[in-house]
Amino acid sequence: MTFELPPARDLHDAASTSPAFPACEASARLADLATLAAAILQAPMGVVAACDDERVLMLAGHGVEGGPRQLSRDHLIVRTWEQHTPLLVLPDMPADPRCGARFYAGVALRGRAGQRLGTLAVFAHERREAPGQDQLDALVRLARIAATLLEQRHLERRALIVSQAGEQAREAVLVGDRHGRVRWQNRAAEQLFGSQLAGQPLFSLFPLRLQSDQDIAQAWLSGRIEGSQHLRIVAPDGSLRLLDATRSTWRYGPDRGVTLVLHDITEAAHQRAQLDRLAHYDSLTGLPNRNALLDALERHPDWGVALFAIDRFKWINDGLGHVVGDRVLQAVADRLQANADADACLARVGGDVFAVACSDARLAACEHHATSDAAMVPALVRNLEQTLRVRGHEINIDVSVGIALRADVRGQGDLLASADLALNRAKSAGGRQVCRYQAAMRTDALTRRDLDRDLRRAYAQGEFELHYQPQVELGTGRICGAEALLRWRHPQRGMVPAGDFIDLLARSPLGAEVGAWVLKRACQDAAKWPDPDTSVSINLFPAQLAESLVAEVQMALAAAGLPAERLELEITETIALTQDSAGAEALAALRSRGVNLAFDDFGTGYASLSMLRRFRIDRVKIDRSFVSGMLDNGEDAAIVRWILMLARALGLRVVAEGVEDMPQAAWLHDHGCEEAQGYLYAPALDAAALQTRLLAQQAEMAHG
């Protein structure tokens, strides 16, 4: 007879899929216990059920159809789960359509720690007398055996899961016995150490000679210190591997041992080392970088620093290409390394800027003993300025140096930033200079910062104005053009002198925005002038010389309705020398569209002639420094005559700046100069005053 009596759904109802349970000795014994329990109580059916992950599973049964399976919530064992204390006997249950059983006796199975493991129960389909005490005592004794078997089953299951997980783990796992010999290893461990591991001492797998700290490694392997450890091994292929090792102790009864979990971090360590090198070394030259230099300065509180910069390095990159430029930088690094010593730190801290950090005494020696061995900086400069031969080119470089001594900077700011201020001063002095930091430089830098902030505010609030200095024909005195000059009307300071802000604006990114505003406003004002032949000249800021200048000029001309022939753009040699080919191409494109180009301050630099050819200039402007001295100084007069002669030969127009008296104007006119501007004719006028002046001139010309 079977237990499943119609319609007894609660005794055999199961999930749609029945989980598979591994056969083992514990499961066979549980089936025997179910049979014994049924026999003791003379019942047709016996069941051993267990709780597993919030499910109730029938593990073994006697007189019950089907194999092990999950019991439904309506099953009698599940419904009475909490009622066992630990024994529950129901000899005469009322008839229930959900259950065909009328007799039930069950014992709650508990582990040694008191946790609920399952139930040992017997069933009958008819009511019965309550079992005797001897029967119940025997059932309880069987329940204790069943609980032991269930605990054994849990241990077997856990061991199987742990074994499978350990076998498939990516980390290597080694299990050692109380004598420190390997008793079990997973596949990952065999890949690291080889397959012949059983019985080997754990110590022998990690040779002390390979460890970074042999004492700590030995103490850790022997269990005298805790935590994780980095250990090195030699893999079967001969490669050196770095492992992150953790250790734990296992116990089973009186026996014990150790388990090592090993994670191979060799590649990760290599990547970290590479990242560390990238963080502290320059990839092009191999020198330490800014981060490494700062670390060295922090370790040596008595060190100062000197910054070496290659003057006009942009010419090398633009003229010979970046490959040659990179090779020059590498050659500079090689020369620095060849002539420095262990008591100094070298670094590349910028594009063409190198640093040498050492004691203040060695850096200061250059001021008083420039040719002595103690003077490190002059010796390095002399070596760096020797001719380089790179890819078939002979290259001569000049070097500017900025020095900041720790004694000069202490408590006043960042050492490296102070050296940078000194370097900027050396460069602004024309290059090939050695400049030592002084506190006034920081004050000047702060002043420039404040001025830059004020300039941005002034532009945003519309404090800039355009004034115009007339340009006249020397033969007739007629105003033929005007130069647009930027002025700043400060709400508190009044009219700020141009010399106080123009240079800073020219070096600021704001120069591009202000320059665009000047271009637009000058075109609008010039379009209102009564004489259609009067031109307007505009000084360009360096930031404007880019491809976008073409569209910017065309938009300004179109918006104002001004012909391109009435606009003249002025560039200086300083601007021209700092521009790449894009700036030259933009100016060439504008000239082809009718815009005139002028070379301001002509003759003040040594590259003026090459600039005439590169930028296709229409007019040159004689600098006021030559005009002011030409009547008293033969050299100034010779330069002016040379400029006028060159202009005639090249078909260029000439305008002289800074003309202040009639003798200067007469001399210029006699020597062929056509136009002039200066206080003799008018200072810079605001737009309204110039308009009035032009209207008056037109009226005079109309009345002959």
C-alpha positions in Angstrom: 0.0 0.0 0.0 1.3 3.5 -0.8 0.8 6.7 1.1 -0.7 8.6 -1.7 -4.5 8.1 -1.2 -7.0 9.9 -3.4 -7.3 12.9 -3.1 -4.3 13.1 -0.9 -2.4 15.9 -2.8 -0.5 17.1 0.3 1.5 13.9 0.6 2.9 13.7 -2.9 2.4 17.3 -4.4 5.7 18.6 -5.7 7.2 21.3 -7.8 6.9 20.9 -11.6 10.6 20.1 -11.7 12.2 17.8 -9.1 15.8 18.6 -8.1 18.3 15.9 -8.4 20.1 14.8 -5.3 23.4 13.0 -5.3 23.3 9.4 -4.1 25.6 8.8 -1.1 25.9 6.6 2.0 24.0 9.1 4.2 21.0 9.1 1.8 20.8 5.2 1.9 20.9 5.2 5.7 18.1 7.8 5.8 15.9 5.5 3.7 16.6 2.7 6.2 15.6 4.9 9.1 12.3 5.8 7.4 11.6 2.0 7.0 12.4 1.3 10.7 10.3 4.2 11.8 7.3 2.9 9.9 7.9 -0.6 11.3 8.1 0.5 14.9 4.8 2.3 14.7 3.3 -0.4 12.4 2.5 2.3 9.8 2.6 1.9 6.1 4.7 5.0 5.3 7.7 6.7 6.8 9.5 9.9 5.5 12.6 11.8 6.3 12.3 15.5 5.3 14.9 18.3 5.6 14.9 22.0 5.3 17.2 23.4 2.7 17.3 27.1 1.6 13.8 27.8 2.9 12.5 24.7 1.1 11.3 21.5 2.6 12.7 18.4 0.8 11.7 14.8 1.1 15.1 13.0 1.2 14.0 9.4 1.8 10.8 7.5 2.2 9.2 4.1 2.8 5.9 3.2 1.1 5.9 6.5 -0.8 5.8 6.8 -4.5 8.5 8.8 -6.3 12.0 9.8 -5.3 13.4 12.7 -3.4 11.5 16.0 -4.2 10.5 19.3 -2.8 7.3 19.3 -0.7 4.5 21.8 -1.4 3.3 24.3 1.1 0.1 22.3 1.5 2.0 19.1 2.5 1.2 17.9 6.0 4.8 18.0 7.1 5.2 21.6 6.0 1.9 22.6 7.6 2.8 21.1 10.9 6.5 22.2 10.8 6.3 24.6 13.8 4.1 22.3 16.0 6.7 19.7 16.9 8.1 20.1 20.4 9.9 18.0 19.3 7.3 15.2 19.2 3.9 15.6 17.5 1.4 12.7 17.5 -2.0 13.1 15.6 -3.7 9.6 16.0 -7.1 10.6 14.8 -7.1 13.5 12.3 -10.4 14.6 10.9 -11.0 13.8 7.3 -9.6 16.4 5.0 -10.0 16.5 1.2 -6.4 17.8 1.0 -5.0 14.9 2.9 -5.8 11.2 2.9 -3.9 10.5 6.1 -5.7 10.1 9.4 -2.7 9.1 11.5 0.6 11.1 11.9 3.5 10.9 14.3 6.6 13.0 13.7 9.8 14.1 15.5 11.6 17.4 14.8 15.3 16.7 13.9 17.7 19.2 15.4 21.5 19.6 15.1 24.1 19.7 17.9 23.8 23.5 17.9 20.0 23.3 18.3 19.1 24.3 14.7 16.1 22.7 13.0 17.3 20.2 10.4 14.1 18.4 9.4 11.4 15.9 10.4 11.2 12.1 10.8 7.5 11.2 10.3 5.2 8.2 9.8 1.7 8.1 8.3 -1.4 5.9 8.0 -4.5 6.4 5.9 -6.8 5.2 8.8 -7.1 6.5 12.4 -5.1 4.6 15.1 -4.7 4.4 18.8 -2.0 6.6 20.2 1.4 4.8 20.1 2.8 3.5 23.3 5.7 5.1 25.2 8.2 2.5 24.1 7.3 3.1 20.5 7.7 6.8 20.9 11.0 6.4 22.7 12.2 4.3 19.8 11.0 6.9 17.3 12.9 9.6 19.2 16.1 7.5 19.2 15.8 7.0 15.4 15.3 10.7 15.1 18.6 11.4 16.8 20.3 9.1 14.3 18.5 10.8 11.5 19.7 14.2 12.7 23.3 13.0 12.8 22.9 11.7 9.3 21.5 15.0 8.1 24.4 16.9 9.6 26.7 14.4 7.8 24.8 15.1 4.6 25.3 18.9 5.1 29.0 18.4 5.7 29.3 16.2 2.6 27.4 18.8 0.5 29.5 21.7 1.9 32.7 19.8 1.2 31.6 19.1 -2.3 30.7 22.7 -3.0 33.9 24.0 -1.5 35.9 21.5 -3.5 34.2 22.3 -6.8 34.6 26.1 -6.1 38.2 25.7 -5.1 39.0 23.6 -8.2 37.5 26.1 -10.6 38.8 29.3 -8.8 41.1 31.5 -10.7 43.2 32.0 -7.6 45.7 29.2 -6.7 44.7 27.3 -3.5 47.1 25.2 -1.5 46.1 23.2 1.5 48.8 22.1 3.9 48.8 19.7 6.8 50.0 20.2 10.4 53.6 19.5 9.1 53.4 22.2 6.5 53.3 19.8 3.5 50.9 20.2 0.6 47.9 17.8 0.8 45.6 19.4 -1.8 45.9 21.9 -4.6 43.6 23.2 -7.4 44.3 23.5 -11.1 45.4 27.2 -10.8 48.0 26.1 -8.2 49.3 23.4 -10.6 49.6 26.0 -13.4 51.7 28.2 -11.1 53.9 25.5 -9.5 53.6 22.4 -11.6 51.7 19.2 -11.0 54.1 17.5 -8.6 53.0 19.3 -5.5 51.6 16.6 -3.2 53.8 16.2 -0.1 56.1 19.2 -0.9 56.9 21.6 2.0 55.1 24.9 1.5 58.3 26.8 2.4 60.1 25.2 -0.6 57.6 26.8 -3.0 58.6 30.3 -2.0 62.4 30.5 -2.0 63.6 33.1 0.6 66.3 34.4 -1.8 63.5 35.7 -4.1 61.7 37.6 -1.4 62.1 41.4 -1.0 62.3 40.9 2.8 63.4 37.4 3.7 62.7 37.7 7.5 59.2 39.0 7.1 58.4 36.3 4.4 59.8 33.5 6.7 57.8 34.8 9.7 54.6 35.0 7.6 55.0 31.5 6.2 55.5 30.1 9.6 52.4 31.9 11.0 54.2 34.3 13.3 52.7 37.4 11.7 49.3 37.9 10.2 47.9 39.7 7.2 48.6 39.2 3.5 52.0 39.1 1.9 53.6 39.5 -1.5 55.7 36.5 -2.4 57.8 35.7 -5.4 58.1 32.3 -7.1 59.8 30.9 -10.2 57.1 29.4 -12.5 57.6 26.1 -14.4 58.5 28.2 -17.5 61.3 29.9 -15.6 59.5 33.3 -15.3 59.5 35.2 -12.1 56.0 35.7 -10.7 54.7 38.0 -8.0 51.8 36.6 -5.9 49.4 38.2 -3.4 49.1 35.6 -0.7 46.6 35.2 2.1 46.7 32.5 4.8 44.1 30.9 7.0 44.1 28.0 9.4 41.8 25.0 9.1 40.8 22.6 11.9 39.0 19.2 11.9 38.9 17.6 15.3 42.4 17.3 16.7 43.9 17.9 13.2 44.8 21.2 11.8 46.7 22.8 8.9 47.0 25.9 6.7 45.4 27.1 3.5 47.1 29.5 1.2 45.1 31.5 -1.4 47.5 33.0 -4.0 46.6 35.6 -6.6 49.0 36.2 -9.5 49.6 40.0 -9.7 52.7 40.0 -11.9 51.0 41.8 -14.8 49.2 44.2 -12.5 52.5 45.0 -10.8 54.2 45.6 -14.1 51.3 48.0 -15.1 51.6 49.8 -11.8 55.3 50.2 -12.3 54.7 51.5 -15.8 52.1 54.0 -14.5 54.5 55.0 -11.8 57.2 55.6 -14.3 54.8 57.6 -16.5 53.9 59.6 -13.4 57.5 60.4 -12.5 59.5 60.3 -15.8 59.3 62.0 -19.1 58.7 59.6 -22.0 60.6 61.5 -24.6 63.9 62.2 -22.7 63.8 59.7 -19.9 64.5 62.4 -17.4 62.4 62.8 -14.2 59.4 65.0 -14.7 57.8 67.8 -12.7 56.3 65.3 -10.1 59.7 63.7 -9.5 61.3 67.2 -9.2 58.8 68.3 -6.6 59.5 65.1 -4.6 63.2 65.8 -4.7 62.7 69.4 -3.6 60.6 68.2 -0.7 63.3 65.8 0.4 66.0 68.6 0.2 64.7 71.7 1.9 68.1 73.5 1.2 67.9 73.1 -2.6 67.0 75.8 -5.1 66.2 75.3 -8.7 67.3 76.6 -12.1 65.0 76.4 -15.2 66.7 76.2 -18.6 64.6 77.1 -21.7 65.6 77.0 -25.3 65.0 80.4 -26.9 62.8 80.4 -30.0 62.4 76.6 -29.9 59.3 77.1 -32.0 61.4 78.0 -34.9 63.1 74.6 -34.8 59.8 72.7 -34.7 58.2 74.9 -37.4 61.2 75.1 -39.7 62.8 71.6 -39.4 59.8 69.6 -38.1 58.8 68.0 -34.8 61.0 64.9 -35.4 64.1 67.2 -35.4 62.6 69.2 -32.5 62.2 66.1 -30.4 65.8 65.0 -31.2 67.0 68.4 -30.1 65.2 68.0 -26.7 66.7 64.5 -26.3 70.2 66.0 -27.1 69.7 68.7 -24.5 68.7 66.1 -21.9 71.8 64.0 -22.8 74.0 67.0 -22.3 72.5 67.9 -19.0 72.9 64.3 -17.8 76.5 64.2 -19.0 77.5 67.3 -17.1 75.4 67.0 -13.9 76.3 64.9 -10.9 74.6 62.8 -8.1 74.2 65.9 -5.9 71.6 67.5 -8.4 68.2 66.4 -9.7 67.5 66.9 -13.4 64.0 67.1 -14.8 62.0 68.1 -17.9 59.2 70.2 -16.6 57.7 71.6 -19.9 57.9 71.5 -23.6 61.4 73.0 -23.9 62.0 73.7 -20.3 64.5 71.7 -18.2 65.2 72.0 -14.5 68.3 71.5 -12.4 67.8 71.4 -8.6 70.7 71.4 -6.2 72.0 73.4 -3.2 71.6 77.2 -3.1 75.4 77.5 -2.9 76.0 75.9 -6.2 73.3 77.9 -8.0 74.4 81.2 -6.5 78.0 80.6 -7.5 77.2 81.6 -11.1 76.8 85.2 -10.0 80.4 85.6 -8.7 82.4 82.8 -10.2 81.0 82.3 -13.6 84.0 80.5 -14.9 84.8 78.4 -11.9 84.0 74.7 -11.5 81.6 75.6 -8.7 79.5 77.6 -11.1 77.2 74.9 -12.3 74.7 77.0 -14.3 77.3 78.8 -16.6 79.0 75.5 -17.3 75.7 73.9 -18.3 74.8 76.8 -20.5 78.1 76.8 -22.3 77.7 73.1 -23.0 74.1 73.4 -24.1 74.9 76.2 -26.6 77.5 74.2 -28.5 76.5 73.3 -32.0 74.2 70.3 -32.4 74.1 68.0 -35.4 70.7 66.5 -35.8 69.6 64.5 -38.9 72.1 66.4 -41.2 71.3 69.8 -39.7 73.7 72.0 -37.7 71.6 73.7 -35.0 72.8 76.4 -32.6 70.6 77.0 -29.7 70.4 79.9 -27.1 69.4 79.2 -23.6 67.6 81.4 -21.0 67.8 80.6 -17.3 65.7 81.5 -14.4 67.0 80.7 -10.9 65.2 80.6 -7.6 67.2 80.1 -4.4 65.5 78.5 -1.4 66.8 81.4 0.7 65.1 83.9 -1.6 61.8 82.2 -1.8 61.3 80.7 1.7 57.9 81.6 3.0 57.1 83.7 -0.1 55.6 81.1 -2.4 56.3 78.1 -4.5 60.0 77.5 -5.5 59.3 76.3 -9.0 56.8 79.1 -9.7 59.4 81.6 -8.6 62.0 80.1 -10.9 59.4 80.4 -13.7 59.0 84.1 -13.0 62.7 84.5 -13.2 62.8 82.6 -16.5 60.0 84.8 -17.9 62.0 87.8 -17.0 65.1 86.4 -18.7 63.1 85.7 -21.9 61.4 89.1 -21.9 64.8 90.7 -21.7 65.6 89.2 -25.1 66.7 85.7 -24.2 70.1 84.3 -23.6 70.0 85.7 -20.1 70.5 84.3 -16.6 68.0 85.9 -14.2 67.7 85.3 -10.4 64.3 85.5 -8.7 63.6 88.6 -6.7 60.5 89.3 -4.5 59.5 92.2 -6.8 58.9 89.7 -9.6 56.1 88.1 -7.6 54.7 91.5 -6.9 54.8 92.3 -10.6 53.1 89.0 -11.4 50.3 89.7 -8.9 49.9 93.1 -10.4 49.6 91.7 -13.9 47.1 89.1 -12.6 45.0 91.9 -11.1 45.4 93.9 -14.3 44.3 90.9 -16.4 41.2 90.5 -14.2 40.4 94.3 -14.6 40.9 94.0 -18.4 38.3 91.2 -18.5 35.9 93.3 -16.5 36.6 96.4 -18.6 35.8 94.5 -21.8 32.7 93.0 -20.3 31.4 96.4 -19.1 32.3 98.3 -22.3 35.1 100.5 -20.9 37.2 100.3 -24.0 37.2 103.1 -26.6 38.8 103.7 -30.0 40.8 106.9 -30.7 42.3 107.7 -34.0 45.6 109.4 -34.9 45.5 111.0 -38.3 48.0 110.1 -41.0 48.7 113.0 -43.4 50.3 113.4 -46.8 53.5 115.3 -46.3 53.1 117.0 -49.7 49.6 118.4 -49.2 48.9 118.1 -45.5 45.7 116.2 -46.3 44.5 113.5 -43.8 44.7 110.3 -45.9 44.1 107.8 -43.1 44.0 107.2 -39.4 45.5 104.6 -37.1 42.9 103.1 -34.6 44.3 103.1 -31.1 42.7 101.3 -28.2 42.0 103.3 -25.1 40.7 102.3 -21.6 38.5 104.7 -19.7 38.6 103.3 -16.1 35.7 104.4 -13.9 38.1 105.4 -11.1 41.4 105.9 -12.7 40.2 107.7 -15.7 42.0 107.2 -19.0 44.6 104.5 -18.5 47.9 105.0 -20.4 48.2 102.5 -23.3 51.6 101.4 -22.1 50.1 100.1 -18.8 47.8 97.5 -20.5 48.4 97.0 -24.2 51.4 94.6 -23.8 49.5 92.5 -21.2 46.4 92.4 -23.5 48.6 91.3 -26.4 49.8 88.3 -24.4 46.4 87.4 -23.1 43.8 85.2 -24.7 41.4 88.1 -24.2 43.4 89.9 -27.0 41.5 87.9 -29.7 38.1 89.1 -28.4 39.2 92.7 -27.9 40.9 92.6 -31.3 37.7 91.4 -33.0 35.8 94.3 -31.3 38.4 96.8 -32.4 38.1 95.5 -36.0 34.4 95.8 -36.0 34.2 99.2 -34.4 37.0 100.7 -36.6 35.2 99.5 -39.7 32.0 101.1 -38.6 33.6 104.4 -37.7 35.6 104.5 -41.0 32.5 103.9 -43.0 31.1 107.2 -41.7 34.1 109.3 -42.8 33.2 111.8 -45.5 36.2 111.2 -47.7 35.9 107.7 -49.4 39.7 107.6 -49.9 40.5 107.8 -46.2 41.8 104.5 -44.9 41.9 103.1 -41.4 44.8 101.1 -39.9 44.3 98.5 -37.2 47.0 96.9 -35.0 46.5 93.1 -34.8 47.0 91.2 -31.5 49.0 88.0 -31.8 46.0 85.8 -30.9 44.1 87.1 -34.0 46.6 85.7 -36.5 44.8 82.4 -37.2 42.7 80.9 -40.0 39.5 82.5 -38.5 40.9 86.0 -39.2 39.8 85.9 -42.8 36.1 85.3 -41.9 36.4 87.8 -39.0 37.6 90.6 -41.3 35.1 89.9 -44.1 32.2 89.9 -41.6 33.4 93.3 -40.2 33.8 94.8 -43.6 30.4 93.5 -44.8 28.6 94.7 -41.7 30.0 98.2 -42.0 29.8 98.4 -45.8 33.5 99.4 -45.9 35.6 98.5 -49.0 38.5 96.2 -48.3 40.9 98.7 -49.9 40.2 101.1 -47.1 41.3 98.7 -44.4 45.0 98.3 -43.4 46.1 95.6 -40.9 49.4 96.3 -39.0 51.7 93.6 -37.7 54.9 93.9 -35.8 58.1 91.8 -36.1 57.4 90.3 -32.7 54.0 89.1 -33.8 55.2 87.8 -37.1 58.0 85.8 -35.6 55.7 83.9 -33.3 53.2 82.9 -36.0 53.0 79.6 -37.8 52.1 79.2 -41.5 48.3 79.6 -40.7 48.8 83.2 -39.8 50.8 84.0 -42.9 48.2 82.2 -45.1 45.4 84.2 -43.5 47.1 87.5 -44.2 47.9 86.4 -47.7 44.2 85.5 -48.3 43.1 88.9 -47.0 45.6 90.8 -49.2 44.3 88.9 -52.2 40.9 90.3 -51.3 42.1 93.9 -51.3 43.0 94.4 -47.6 46.3 96.3 -47.2 49.1 95.0 -44.9 51.5 97.3 -43.0 54.7 96.4 -41.1 54.8 98.5 -37.9 58.1 99.5 -36.2 60.1 98.5 -39.3 63.8 98.4 -38.7 63.8 97.7 -35.0 64.4 94.0 -35.4 66.9 91.9 -37.3 64.3 89.8 -39.3 62.5 92.7 -40.9 63.6 91.9 -44.5 62.6 88.3 -44.3 59.2 89.4 -42.9 58.6 91.6 -46.0 59.0 88.6 -48.2 57.0 86.2 -46.1 53.9 88.5 -45.5 53.8 90.5 -48.8 53.6 93.9 -47.1 52.1 97.0 -48.8 53.4 99.7 -46.4 56.1 100.0 -43.8 56.1 102.4 -40.8 59.3 104.0 -39.7 59.6 103.6 -35.9 59.4 106.8 -33.9 62.7 106.0 -32.2 64.5 106.6 -35.6 62.4 109.7 -36.4 63.1 111.4 -33.1 66.9 111.1 -33.5 67.5 111.3 -37.3 68.3 115.1 -37.3 71.0 114.7 -34.6 72.2 111.2 -35.0 73.9 110.0 -38.2 73.1 106.4 -37.6 69.4 107.1 -37.2 69.4 109.2 -40.3 71.1 106.5 -42.3 68.6 103.9 -41.1 65.7 106.1 -42.2 67.3 106.8 -45.6 67.9 103.0 -46.0 64.2 102.2 -45.2 63.0 104.9 -47.7 65.4 103.6 -50.4 64.3 99.9 -49.8 60.7 100.9 -49.9 61.1 102.6 -53.3 62.9 99.6 -54.7 60.2 97.2 -53.5 57.3 99.5 -54.5 56.1 100.0 -50.9 54.5 103.1 -49.3 56.1 104.6 -46.2 54.6 106.4 -43.2 56.8 107.9 -40.5 55.6 107.7 -36.9 56.2 110.2 -34.1 56.7 113.4 -36.2 56.6 116.3 -33.8 58.0 119.3 -35.5 58.3 120.9 -39.0 62.1 120.2 -39.5 61.4 116.5 -39.1 58.5 116.7 -41.6 60.6 118.7 -44.1 63.6 116.3 -43.9 61.3 113.3 -44.4 59.6 114.9 -47.3 62.9 115.9 -48.9 64.1 112.3 -48.7 61.0 110.8 -50.4 58.7 109.9 -47.4 55.1 110.3 -48.5 53.1 110.1 -45.2 53.5 110.9 -41.5 51.7 110.9 -38.2 52.5 112.4 -34.9 51.8 115.3 -32.5 52.8 117.8 -35.2 49.5 117.1 -36.9 47.3 115.8 -34.1 47.3 113.5 -31.1 44.9 110.5 -31.0 41.4 111.9 -31.4 38.1 110.3 -30.3 35.8 109.2 -33.1 33.6 112.4 -32.9 36.7 114.7 -33.0 38.2 113.0 -36.0 34.8 113.2 -37.8 34.7 116.9 -37.2 38.3 117.3 -38.4 37.6 115.3 -41.6 34.4 117.3 -42.3 36.4 120.6 -41.9 39.0 119.3 -44.3 36.4 118.4 -46.8 34.8 121.8 -46.6 38.2 123.5 -47.1 38.9 121.4 -50.2 35.5 122.2 -51.5 36.2 125.9 -51.3 39.6 125.5 -52.9 
